[in-house]
Amino acid sequence: MAQLVGPQPPVSFAWIDPKTGMPTQVFAQYMAALDQLIRGFTAGQAGLINAVNDAAAATAGVKIGQLYRTANAVQIRLT
């Protein structure tokens, strides 16, 4: 049986730029990654490329900040 995870800590970055009142770029990137993750799961992970590391993901066409998977783990390409 899967073990339930307790409450998660709050996101530690600003969602809204106090000077402009607009969403921050970090928040927009976070939401885009979350959207991609949800779409990947709802499509049976068919949309996520399987790669062993960031270099292999780059070769497969995954852009920096996009999601890919390594076996059963979802990764974010950083380099």
Stockholm file with secondary structure:
# STOCKHOLM 1.0

chainA/1-79         MAQLVGPQPPVSFAWIDPKTGMPTQVFAQYMAALDQLIRGFTAGQAGLINAVNDAAAATAGVKIGQLYRTANAVQIRLT
#=GR chainA/1-79 SS CCCCCCCCCCCCSCSBCTTTCSBCHHHHHHHHHHHHHHHHHHTTTTTSCBCSSHHHHHHTTCCTTCEEEETTEEEECCC
#=GC SS_cons        CCCCCCCCCCCCSCSBCTTTCSBCHHHHHHHHHHHHHHHHHHTTTTTSCBCSSHHHHHHTTCCTTCEEEETTEEEECCC
//
